[in-house]
């Protein structure tokens, strides 16, 4: 008969496993920060050091899944270093896939482990509403989704908490503790900080322009009105605090000049943007269906067809009506630029262009397009993909399966009476 395992030994194993998960979360936070810093060398070095610590912890505490992932991440980072610090779409894709696996591994292990006290890795979310009971319920719901949240019921409690610990974000009722006091309190909280805190304002009633303007001047990045639902609040907070798993932007570059296309690709890759180049514009629609880019960069003059003609072809397909198209051309005639933009384009950049100008323009356009798409493809009641988008995804998967001669399975689950 085998002896039962020592409970103290089991608790010790759980504690060490939590240390590994804690280190994995630190890597994910650095990964999120890398996207905002456009892959700065400092953050890249910090990511390498954090991954080495994860590898040591995982090996020491016998966590094979984390050990494998840390080794793969290390190999990808070594490939970046071997490429003299230059990124490629392949390396970015590989690293992002590994980070997603690391995130899922942490969640799986966390579900299986007994709860062991660890200081919260993330800073808390401070929630201040006129309705204190509602604020408490929202904070509890945010906790269910893995966020550290705290409701505060007075100005004194807020000021005391700000002195004790700066939050990851603030959710502030504009009329918290009195008319307009929330606005003043939030503006006061930002004074003297090296970086402004993510700030989300709320009002039970629709507000006028002066109130909205005051919110902007106080540093507000979002403004919600009406019924404050936990799902919509969670979505905003995840974006503001970069909790949501980052997915690199994807850009399709269409240019008949291979040298120019590769130059643009290198610039965008250096900022962590995944690219695909297309020298033959006639193949554009097939590439769009396969790559599903967030944005298209289009040359103005190509032998097979002009950029404006191709933009019209792309816009004929309803699926790509909202995908931003940026012309990148040496054309400096303003009238011709405006004519091109009226033919399906969203912006016109003139060659030669400064790298920062190109990267910033692409990021801003892609971010807005992705945000708009997220609102269009999800059901407002459930937050899940709507019927139209599910059919589009199925069509994309069918296209890839046929092209690659691979099997495809599709299952639809119906939740009976979920609206009751």
N, C-alpha and C positions, 0 to 999 in steps of 0.2 A: 504494500500500500504506500502510495506517495504521500509525503508530508505536505500539508497546505503551505502555500508560500507566505513568508513572513509579511504581515501588513505594513510594518515600518519600511521594509525593503521596497514594497510596492509603491508606497507614498514617495520614497526617495526617487524611484524611477520616474514617477509622474512629475516630480519637481524638476528633474534634469531635462525631461522632455519639454516641459514648459520653457525652460531656458533656451532650448533650441528654437522653439516657435517664436519666442521673444526676439531672438536674433534675426530670424527670417523676416519678421515684421519690420525690423529696422532696415533691412535690405529693400523691402518694398517701399518704405518711406523715401529712401534715397533715390530709388528708381523713379518715383513720382516727381521728386525735386529735380531730377535730371532733365525732365521734359520742359520744366519751366525755365531752367538755366541754359537751355539750348546746348546741352551736353558739354558743360564746362569741364576743363581738365581736373579742376579741384574736386567736383562731385564724382567724376569718373574714378579718380584715385580712391575717394572715400568708399565708393561702391566695391572696388576691388578688395580693400582692406576689410570691409564688413563681410564680404563673401568668404575671405580666408578664415575669419573668426567663426563663421557658420560651419565651415568645413571641419575646423578643429573641434567645435562643440559636438557636431553630429557624429564624428568618428569616436570621440571620447565617450559619448553617452549612448552609443549604439543605436543611432537613428538612420537606418540604411537609405530610406527614401530621400531624406534631406541631404545625406552624403552624396548620393548620385546627382541630385540637382545642383548642389554646390560645385561639384566637379565640372558639370556641363557649363554652368555659368562662368566658372573660371576659364574654361577653354575658349568660350566666346569672347571674354574680355581679353584674353591673350591674343586672340585673332585681331581684335581692334588695335592692340598695342603693336602687333607685328605689321599691321597696315599703316604704321606711323601715325596712329591716332585717328585715322580717317575711317568713317563709318560707311557702310554700304547697306542697301535695302535688305540684303540677305542677313547681315549681322543684326540689324535692328529687329527684323522679324523673328530671328532665332532667340534673341534676348527677351523680347516681349512674350514669346511663347513659354519660355522657361520661367519668367516671372509669374505668368498666369498659373502655371503648374505649381509653383512655390506657394502662391496664395491659396490655391485649392487644397494643397497638402496640409498647410497650417490649419485650415478650417476643419478638415477631416480629423486630424489628430486632436484638435481642440475639443471636438464633439465627444471623442472617446475617453478623454482624460477626466479624472476627478477634478473638481474646482480647487486649484491651489492659489493662494494669494500671491499676486504679483502687482506691483505698482502699475496703474494704467499706462500703457505706452503712449496713448494719445491724450492730449489735453482735453478738458471737458468742454461741452457746449453749454453756455449759459442761456437759459430761457426765461424771459421776463414778459409776462402778459398781465393785462388788467384782471383777467379771470385767472386767479391763482390756481384754482382747481384744474382748469384746463392746461395750464402750464405744467403742473405736476404730472398730469396724464401723458402729455406729449413727451416730457423728459423720460418717463418710464418706457414709452413706446420706442423712443430712440435707443434706449438701453437694450431693448430686445434685438435691435439690428446691429449690436456690437459697438455702438458709440457710447462714450462717456458723457452723460448729460446731467445737468443740475438746474432745477427751477429755483429762482430767487424771488422773494415776495416783497422786497423793499429796496429803496435807494441805498440805505445803509448796508444792507446785505450784499448788494451789488458792488459797492465801493470796497467793502471789506474783502470780498472774494477776488476782486481785481488786484488788490495789494498782495493777497496770499498766493494767487496763481493766475497767470494770463490764460484765457481760454483759447480753444482752437477756432471758435466762432461765437458770435453773439446773435441771438434771436430777440429782437426788441420791439415791443408794442410802442408805437409813436406816442401813445397817451399813457404809458406806464406810470402809475402813481400820480396822474394828473395830466391835464391837457398840454400836449407838446413836451412834457418833461422827458419822455423817452428819447426824443430827438436830441435834446440838450445833454442828456446823460451819455448817450452814445458818442457824441462829438467830444465831450470831455474825456471819455475813456481813451480816445485815440491820441491825445496830446502826449508828446514826449516819447512815443514808441518808435523804434527803429523802422519797423514795418507796420502798416495799418492792419488791424484785425479784420478778418472777414465778417461782414455785418449784414444781417438780413432784417429788414423792417417789416412790421405787420400792422394793419389797421382793420378793425372790424367793419368799418364803413369805407365807401369809396372816398378818396381824398382829392383835394384840389392841387393845382400845379405848384403853388408856393410850398405846400407840405412835401410834395415829391422833391422839389428843388432842395429843400432843407435836408431831406434824407440823403440826397446825392452829396451835398456839401459836408455832411457828417461822415461820409465814407460808405454809405449804403451801397451794396452791390446787387441786392434783390429787394423787391417790395411786393408783398402778398397782401391781398385783401379778402374780406368775406370769411368763410369758414376755413380755418386753418387745419388741413388734414395732415396726418402724420406722413402719408406717402409722398405728398408734394413737398413737405418740409424736408423730409429725408433726402429726396432727389436734389434739392437746392443745396443742402448742407454738404452732400457728397461731392458736388461740383466745386463748391467754394473751398472746401478743405482738402480736395484731391484724395478723398477716401476711395472713390470709385476706381476700379482697376483701369489704368490708363491704356488706351488703344492708340498707337501712333497714327497720325494722319497719313492718308494715302493719296498720292498725286500722280496722275497720268500726264506724261510730257509727250506732246506730239510735235515733232520738228523733223524736217527732211535732212537737216544737217546733223550728222552723228556727233561731230565735235561739240556743237552748241548744246545738243541734248545731253551729252555726258557731262558738260560743264554745269548745266542747270541741275542735273541729278546729283553731282558731288556737293554742290552748295546746300541742297535740301537734305541730303543724307547727313551732312555735318550737323544739322539741327535735329536729327532724330526722326526725320520724315521719310516714310517708305515711298519709293518711286518706281515707276515702270516707264520705260521710254519706247516710243513707237516712231519708226522712221517712215513707215508706209501708212499714210492717213486713211487709205481705203480700208484698212483693217480695224478702223477705230471702233465700230459698233461691237465687234466680237471682243475686243480688248475691254471695252466698258462693261460688257456682261460678265466677263471673267474676273476682272480686277476690282470692280465696284469702287472707284475712287471717290474721295471726298471732294476733289477739285481737279480741274483740267487746265493745263498750261498749253497754249496753242500758238504755233507760229502763224504769222500773217500770210506769208507768201510761200507756197509749196507748189512743185510742178504738177502733181496729180490733181490737186484742187486747192483753192484758197482757204485760208482760215475761216473767213466769213461763211463760205459755202459749207464747210464741215460743221461749223457752229449751228447752222440752220438744220442740217441733217440730224445732229444730236438733239436739238430742241424739238424735232418732230416726234420723238419718243417721249411720252408722258413721264416715264420713269426718270428721265434725266433733265426735266425742266428746271429743277431746283439745284442741280449741281453747278457750282460756280465755274465759269470759264474766264480765264485770264489770258489775254493776248500778250505775248512777249515777242517784240519785233523791233527792228531798227527803224521802222517807219516813224518819222518825227513830225509829219504833217497832222496838225491837230484835227482838221476837218475829217481826214481819212480815219483817224483814231475814233472820233465820235461816230462816224458811219459804221465802223466795225462793231462798236459797242451796241449800236442799235440793232445789230443783226445777231443778237443772242449772247453777246459778251457782257461781263460784269465789271471788268477792269482792263486797263491797257498800260503795260509797263514797257518802257523804251530801253533797248540795248544801247550801250552797256549799262548794267544796273548794279548798284552796290549790293553786296550779299545780304546785309541786314535789311535793306529795303525789300528785297525779294522774299526773304524768310518771314518777315513780319507780315507782309501783305498776304502771303499764302496761309500763314497760321490764323490770322484774323478772319479771312474769308471762310476757311475750312471749319473753324470753330463755330461760326454763325450758322453755316449750312448744316453741320452735324446737330446743333441744338434744335434747329427748325425741323430737321428730319425726325429727331427723337419725339417731337411733339406730334408729328403727322402720323407716325406709324404705330402709336400706342393708343389703346382704348382708354378713354378718360375715366371710366368706372373702375376697371381692374388694374390698369397700368401694364397690361400684357399687350403683345403685338395684336393689331387688329386683323380682321379677316383678309383685307386687301394685301397687307404686307406679308402675311403668311403665305398667300398664293404666289407673291413675287419671289419670296425666298425658296419656295418649292420649285418654281420655274428655274431659278438660278442653279439649284442643286441638280435638277434634272438635266440641265444643259451640261454641267460639268461631268455628271455620271455618263452621259452619252459620249462626250468627247474623250473621256479617259477609259471608256469601256468598263466601268465599275458598277456594282449593284447599288441600288438606292432603296432605303426603307423609309416609310413615312407613317407615323401613327398619330391619330387625333383622339384626344381624351375629352369627353364632354362631362362637365360638372353639373349635375342635375339641380335645378332650382336654386342656383347660387344667388339669384337676385332677391330671393325671399328673405 
